[in-house]
Amino acid sequence: MKQMNEIFPYFQPIVGVASGKVIGYEALARQLDKNKQVVSAGEVFCNKDIDVIQLIELDRSVRRQALEKFSKLPGQSYLTLNISSAWIEYVSNMNELPTLQMIDELGIDRSRIIIEITETEGDIDRLVKLVSVYRKNGLKVAIDDFGAGFSQLERVMAIRPDIIKIDMRLFKQAAKGGIASDVVHLLARLSKRSGCRIVCEGVETADEFVFGLNCGAQFLQGFLFSEAQAGFQEELAYEKHINSLRSKFLNKTLVKQQQKIIKINGIKRLIIHLKEKLQHDFNLNELASLNFEETGILRFYLCNNQGIQTSPNFNFTNSKWYTDSLKIGFNWSWRSYFYHLLALEKTENLELHRFVTSERYKDFDTELLCKTLSIRLDKDRILLVDIKTE
């Protein structure tokens, strides 16, 4: 029986979205409470009354136990070991790192071990050196709680991790929508552009699983599959569950995409109709009879081939059109929806009704989420239309 003050590792499985398999484990420190129940040992490592050196020794003991158990696990799954960046200053010799020595003593393939950097403290230059040593020795590096603060962005730029774990609190908030959702999608895009794999942890519900897929996460971890346990799970333990979740995601997403395509096609037909009207003198009152309000069209305006706005903004609200000349003379050539259209014209046989669409943004005037569509009106003018999105 383990003593009350003994700390030992439990293992939480990490699943691969594409394979449906358990592809790795995170080693987490556990202890027994006064009722002999297994609980997190986090409070021990946060205890300011315990000497740092003693905490480091406890941490290394847990790490050693985890590696000993993992050394007996066949296959190619990986093990993630948490290492606090706040303790880096206590590393006396970068060429004799305890974790590397343990791995070699136990005969573990180094490529199966991931060092997960926790905490936001610690000297960034020493951290870069430490990461460099781990990498030279064949280990991969992950950053935990990405999105929890600017320091994490600084670390991503400094050490270029192989894996990024989205901050659990941010992820759960983002799964409910709002600005947090936009932030996580932005972080996910940054991760992919920097060549990092994304892990979403704290996944507890099917909705959070779906949100993880929408973010492009390759790996997921959380109570939806399993809490941390004393042993390792079968590689295909959650395959049926993951297959079912993926199917639900696909079906649900297909319906949404079909609805979105139908709506977009309706908007495009309306814009083509608007384009035809604009070939000649037009009457704003006559244009108001078209189905602008239901499609979410907010305004349209015209630019020349240099991107200079040559017309007022024709704004549509409350079933009426009104003009705003404030932005006549503004130059939009630096916007992607403008130069992308010109580039297509120079490299392709552009169709008469070819659209270019911007990314989603918040409109300054209405504070609504919008997109801008551009289309060639004639050889001298380009029509741009701002549309409300969800």
C-alpha positions, -999 to 999 in steps of 0.1 A, spaced: 0 0 0 14 34 -9 21 58 20 1 90 23 30 112 14 41 90 -16 38 105 -50 34 84 -81 24 87 -118 -9 81 -134 -13 82 -172 -40 101 -192 -44 88 -228 -41 111 -258 -61 101 -288 -54 107 -325 -84 121 -344 -74 106 -377 -64 71 -366 -88 68 -337 -60 52 -317 -44 60 -284 -12 76 -296 3 87 -263 0 94 -226 7 123 -203 23 113 -170 5 132 -141 16 132 -105 -8 117 -80 -10 109 -43 -34 94 -18 -55 116 4 -65 109 40 -93 86 27 -69 66 6 -84 81 -26 -61 89 -55 -59 127 -60 -38 152 -79 -4 160 -63 -5 195 -76 -9 210 -41 24 195 -31 43 211 -59 26 244 -52 34 243 -15 58 272 -7 68 256 26 86 227 8 121 234 -3 126 237 -41 153 211 -41 130 186 -24 103 193 -49 126 188 -78 137 154 -63 100 145 -59 93 154 -95 123 134 -107 111 104 -87 77 106 -103 93 109 -137 115 79 -130 85 58 -120 66 69 -152 95 60 -174 100 26 -157 63 17 -164 65 31 -199 96 11 -208 75 -20 -206 48 -8 -230 52 -21 -265 43 -2 -296 51 33 -308 29 54 -285 47 83 -268 50 96 -233 47 132 -223 67 143 -192 60 177 -176 90 198 -167 87 231 -149 106 260 -166 108 276 -132 133 250 -121 157 254 -150 181 275 -130 188 245 -108 201 225 -137 238 226 -131 250 207 -162 231 208 -195 252 179 -208 240 156 -179 203 160 -178 186 135 -154 157 128 -177 180 118 -206 200 96 -182 168 78 -170 157 72 -206 190 57 -216 192 35 -185 158 21 -192 165 15 -229 136 37 -241 135 49 -277 141 86 -273 118 95 -302 89 82 -280 94 108 -253 80 144 -253 92 170 -229 63 193 -220 73 227 -208 50 239 -180 48 272 -161 56 306 -175 86 315 -153 122 308 -158 150 324 -179 141 322 -216 177 319 -227 184 289 -205 151 274 -216 162 277 -253 195 260 -244 177 232 -225 153 226 -254 182 225 -278 199 197 -257 166 177 -257 162 181 -294 198 171 -302 192 139 -282 161 130 -302 133 141 -279 104 163 -290 92 194 -271 57 206 -263 45 238 -248 17 235 -223 -12 260 -217 -6 279 -250 -28 310 -250 -26 316 -213 -3 347 -217 20 366 -239 50 348 -225 38 317 -242 38 334 -276 74 346 -268 84 310 -260 68 297 -293 89 321 -312 121 313 -292 120 275 -291 96 265 -320 80 235 -302 70 204 -320 36 203 -302 14 230 -287 -12 222 -261 -40 248 -261 -47 262 -226 -75 242 -211 -94 271 -196 -92 291 -229 -103 260 -249 -134 254 -228 -144 290 -230 -138 291 -267 -159 260 -273 -189 281 -262 -182 307 -289 -175 344 -288 -141 362 -289 -124 333 -272 -133 310 -301 -117 335 -325 -86 336 -304 -83 298 -303 -88 296 -341 -61 322 -345 -37 303 -322 -45 271 -341 -36 288 -374 -4 301 -359 5 266 -347 -1 251 -381 19 278 -399 48 272 -375 47 234 -382 34 225 -347 9 198 -340 -20 208 -318 -33 191 -287 -66 201 -271 -68 190 -235 -97 191 -211 -121 177 -237 -151 165 -217 -181 167 -241 -190 159 -277 -194 196 -284 -158 202 -272 -146 174 -294 -163 190 -324 -148 224 -316 -114 207 -314 -119 193 -349 -129 227 -361 -97 241 -347 -77 215 -366 -65 197 -336 -47 164 -344 -48 151 -309 -73 153 -281 -71 145 -244 -97 146 -216 -124 129 -196 -146 124 -227 -122 94 -233 -106 87 -199 -93 103 -168 -57 96 -158 -53 59 -147 -26 38 -131 -20 17 -162 -20 21 -200 -51 16 -223 -55 -6 -253 -45 12 -285 -80 8 -299 -99 13 -267 -117 44 -279 -118 37 -317 -156 31 -318 -163 62 -297 -140 84 -319 -155 70 -351 -190 78 -338 -180 113 -328 -163 119 -362 -195 107 -380 -216 131 -360 -192 159 -367 -193 151 -405 -231 149 -406 -236 181 -386 -209 200 -405 -223 188 -439 -257 203 -430 -242 236 -420 -220 237 -451 -249 230 -474 -269 257 -458 -240 281 -460 -235 272 -497 -271 278 -505 -270 312 -488 -238 322 -505 -251 312 -539 -282 333 -532 -260 363 -523 -239 358 -555 -270 357 -577 -281 389 -561 -248 405 -566 -247 395 -602 -282 411 -606 -268 442 -588 -238 442 -612 -262 442 -642 -281 471 -628 -249 491 -622 -239 488 -658 -263 518 -664 -277 546 -644 -294 531 -614 -321 542 -589 -314 534 -553 -352 531 -546 -355 505 -573 -325 485 -559 -342 485 -525 -368 462 -539 -342 434 -543 -337 409 -515 -308 426 -498 -318 426 -462 -325 388 -459 -291 380 -475 -272 402 -451 -257 427 -477 -247 459 -458 -233 481 -485 -216 482 -519 -191 506 -535 -169 509 -566 -131 511 -571 -109 517 -601 -81 493 -611 -57 511 -587 -79 503 -558 -91 539 -553 -128 541 -542 -146 561 -568 -181 560 -555 -197 567 -521 -207 538 -499 -242 527 -508 -254 514 -474 -285 493 -469 -304 493 -436 -340 490 -425 -350 483 -461 -336 516 -474 -305 527 -492 -285 558 -483 -251 571 -494 -220 580 -475 -193 598 -494 -167 598 -466 -145 571 -481 -144 584 -517 -107 585 -526 -97 558 -501 -73 532 -515 -81 495 -509 -54 480 -532 -36 465 -501 -67 444 -492 -64 407 -502 -99 407 -519 -87 434 -542 -52 423 -553 -63 387 -554 -89 395 -580 -64 413 -601 -39 385 -598 -65 360 -610 -73 381 -640 -36 382 -650 -30 344 -646 -64 328 -655 -91 331 -680 -113 348 -654 -150 341 -657 -173 371 -659 -189 363 -626 -158 352 -607 -159 363 -570 -131 368 -545 -140 367 -508 -121 381 -479 -116 365 -445 -141 373 -418 -136 406 -399 -154 430 -376 -169 460 -395 -159 493 -379 -191 511 -386 -216 484 -375 -194 462 -353 -209 432 -371 -188 403 -384 -185 407 -422 -168 395 -453 -161 415 -485 -168 401 -520 -151 416 -550 -162 411 -586 -152 428 -619 -179 453 -630 -163 464 -662 -128 470 -676 -123 501 -654 -143 493 -623 -145 467 -596 -176 462 -574 -171 455 -537 -199 443 -515 -198 440 -477 -219 412 -463 -228 403 -427 -217 368 -416 -224 347 -386 
